[in-house]
């Protein structure tokens, strides 16, 4: 995924597991695990084609934000 692609991404952009992983800097298997175990919303286009709306990813990430406290340092 190039910088230009990232800049042109809108809230309605549909991401593959791989493109969401690149965007977040994690492995694509992590995205799949988040979908199945942690409730990351996704759209099933066909039985084998799954997409994640960028707005849903952003909202899900905000819901899973963990604040750092002094004790965590």
TIMIKOL-929314 format. One line per 3 residues: number of its first residue (from 1); their letters; for each residue x, y, z of N, C-alpha, C. Coordinates in pm, 1 decimal. Layout:
<atoms>
NUM) A) X,Y,Z,X,Y,Z,X,Y,Z | ... $
</atoms>
This chain:
<atoms>
1) XXX) 85.8,-116.4,0.0,0.0,0.0,0.0,90.7,123.1,0.0 | 70.0,211.0,-94.9,154.8,328.8,-107.3,100.6,443.9,-23.9 | 185.0,545.8,-2.8,140.8,664.4,71.5,24.3,732.5,1.0 $
4) XXX) 27.3,735.2,-132.8,-81.4,797.5,-208.9,-212.2,722.8,-186.0 | -205.1,591.3,-180.3,-324.7,511.2,-154.2,-380.8,542.4,-16.7 | -293.8,553.0,81.2,-338.6,584.8,217.3,-403.1,721.6,224.5 $
7) XXX) -348.5,819.9,154.1,-403.0,956.0,156.4,-539.0,963.3,88.8 | -562.1,879.5,-11.9,-687.9,882.4,-86.1,-796.2,794.9,-23.5 | -765.5,728.4,85.9,-859.8,639.5,150.9,-967.9,721.1,221.5 $
10) XXX) -1092.3,681.5,201.8,-1204.8,748.3,267.6,-1264.9,653.5,370.3 | -1359.5,703.9,446.0,-1426.6,621.4,547.0,-1500.2,504.6,482.2 | -1541.9,521.5,356.1,-1615.2,416.6,285.4,-1523.9,317.6,214.7 $
13) XXX) -1392.3,339.0,221.8,-1299.1,247.5,156.8,-1313.5,108.2,215.7 | -1307.2,8.6,127.5,-1313.4,-130.2,170.7,-1173.3,-188.5,168.2 | -1133.4,-249.5,278.7,-999.0,-302.5,293.3,-1001.9,-454.8,296.6 $
16) XXX) -899.2,-516.3,241.4,-878.4,-659.1,261.3,-811.5,-676.3,396.9 | -804.3,-799.8,442.6,-730.2,-825.6,566.1,-586.1,-778.1,550.5 | -529.4,-802.1,433.3,-390.6,-765.3,408.7,-370.5,-614.1,410.0 $
19) XXX) -460.5,-539.6,346.3,-444.1,-393.9,343.0,-469.2,-332.6,481.2 | -562.6,-388.4,557.7,-584.8,-340.5,695.0,-461.1,-369.5,779.7 | -399.2,-484.3,757.0,-278.5,-520.0,831.6,-163.8,-424.3,800.0 $
22) XXX) -145.9,-390.5,672.7,-41.3,-296.2,634.3,-69.0,-160.7,697.6 | -192.7,-117.4,693.2,-231.0,11.1,750.4,-197.5,18.7,899.1 | -216.6,-91.8,971.8,-194.8,-93.2,1116.7,-56.6,-144.9,1156.7 $
25) XXX) 16.6,-199.1,1060.9,149.5,-251.0,1092.1,146.7,-381.9,1169.6 | 48.1,-465.9,1138.5,37.3,-597.1,1201.6,30.4,-703.0,1092.2 | 32.8,-828.8,1130.6,20.2,-939.3,1036.1,-126.1,-956.4,995.1 $
28) XXX) -149.5,-1005.2,874.0,-287.2,-1026.1,828.3,-358.0,-1131.4,915.0 | -283.5,-1225.3,971.2,-347.1,-1324.0,1058.9,-399.7,-1257.9,1186.6 | -338.3,-1147.2,1226.5,-387.9,-1072.5,1342.2,-524.1,-1012.1,1310.7 $
31) XXX) -538.4,-957.2,1191.8,-667.9,-900.6,1149.7,-773.2,-1010.8,1148.8 | -740.4,-1127.7,1093.3,-835.7,-1239.6,1091.4,-874.0,-1280.7,1233.8 | -777.0,-1283.1,1323.7,-806.3,-1318.6,1462.8,-896.8,-1214.4,1527.2 $
34) XXX) -871.3,-1087.3,1500.5,-956.7,-981.7,1555.8,-1098.5,-995.2,1503.5 | -1114.8,-1034.3,1377.4,-1248.9,-1053.0,1321.7,-1321.0,-1166.9,1391.7 | -1251.9,-1278.4,1412.1,-1318.9,-1396.7,1467.2,-1329.6,-1395.6,1618.3 $
37) XXX) -1231.1,-1337.8,1687.1,-1228.4,-1347.6,1834.3,-1262.2,-1218.4,1906.5 | -1241.2,-1103.8,1840.2,-1258.4,-977.2,1913.1,-1367.0,-888.1,1854.1 | -1439.0,-937.6,1754.3,-1554.9,-865.3,1704.7,-1527.3,-752.3,1607.2 $
40) XXX) -1414.0,-755.4,1536.9,-1387.5,-653.9,1434.9,-1492.5,-668.4,1325.4 | -1572.0,-563.7,1298.0,-1678.7,-573.5,1197.3,-1621.3,-594.1,1057.2 | -1693.6,-672.1,977.3,-1651.7,-696.2,839.8,-1773.4,-720.3,752.3 $
43) XXX) -1749.3,-715.5,621.9,-1854.6,-739.2,522.9,-1815.7,-864.7,446.1 | -1907.5,-959.9,437.8,-1882.4,-1080.9,359.9,-1944.6,-1059.6,221.5 | -1858.9,-1041.3,121.2,-1905.1,-1019.7,-15.8,-1950.2,-1152.3,-76.9 $
46) XXX) -1866.1,-1254.1,-66.7,-1898.9,-1390.9,-106.2,-1848.3,-1482.0,5.3 | -1860.4,-1610.6,-14.0,-1815.1,-1702.4,90.8,-1664.9,-1691.6,115.8 | -1588.6,-1642.7,17.3,-1443.4,-1633.2,33.4,-1389.0,-1491.4,30.6 $
49) XXX) -1474.8,-1394.2,1.9,-1430.0,-1254.8,-9.4,-1485.0,-1174.0,106.7 | -1393.0,-1123.3,188.8,-1429.2,-1044.7,306.4,-1360.9,-909.6,296.4 | -1432.6,-804.3,331.3,-1377.1,-670.0,331.8,-1411.2,-602.2,464.0 $
52) XXX) -1326.6,-506.4,499.6,-1345.6,-429.0,622.3,-1358.0,-282.8,582.9 | -1468.2,-219.9,621.3,-1486.6,-77.8,592.2,-1393.2,1.6,684.0 | -1318.6,95.8,627.4,-1221.0,172.9,704.5,-1287.1,243.3,822.2 $
55) XXX) -1406.1,296.6,803.8,-1476.6,364.1,913.0,-1504.6,267.4,1027.7 | -1541.3,142.7,995.1,-1565.8,42.5,1099.1,-1437.1,7.7,1171.6 | -1327.1,-2.3,1096.7,-1197.4,-30.5,1157.6,-1157.7,81.9,1252.4 $
58) XXX) -1172.2,206.0,1208.4,-1138.2,320.9,1293.3,-1223.4,323.9,1420.2 | -1352.3,297.6,1406.0,-1444.1,297.5,1520.6,-1407.8,184.5,1616.9 | -1379.4,66.2,1563.4,-1343.1,-49.1,1645.8,-1214.3,-21.8,1722.4 $
61) XXX) -1116.4,38.0,1655.6,-990.9,71.3,1722.0,-1013.1,171.6,1835.4 | -1097.7,270.7,1811.9,-1126.5,370.8,1915.5,-1193.0,305.9,2037.6 | -1277.2,205.8,2013.8,-1344.4,136.4,2123.6,-1247.6,50.7,2204.5 $
64) XXX) -1135.8,13.5,2144.4,-1038.5,-73.1,2211.0,-914.4,3.5,2256.8 | -926.0,134.5,2261.3,-815.6,218.7,2307.0,-791.8,196.6,2455.0 | -666.4,181.9,2491.2,-628.9,162.7,2631.6,-545.1,281.0,2672.2 $
67) XXX) -588.7,350.7,2776.4,-515.5,465.6,2825.8,-393.7,419.9,2904.9 | -283.9,489.5,2887.1,-162.2,459.6,2962.5,-166.0,541.5,3091.4 | -144.5,473.1,3201.3,-138.7,542.1,3330.0,5.0,539.5,3380.8 $
70) XXX) 34.0,615.9,3481.9,171.1,622.7,3536.0,221.0,484.5,3577.1 | 133.7,403.7,3627.1,172.8,269.8,3669.9,215.2,179.5,3555.7 | 172.4,214.2,3431.6,205.9,133.2,3314.8,345.1,161.2,3261.6 $
73) X) 406.1,269.7,3306.5,537.5,308.3,3251.7,648.9,227.9,3310.7 $
</atoms>
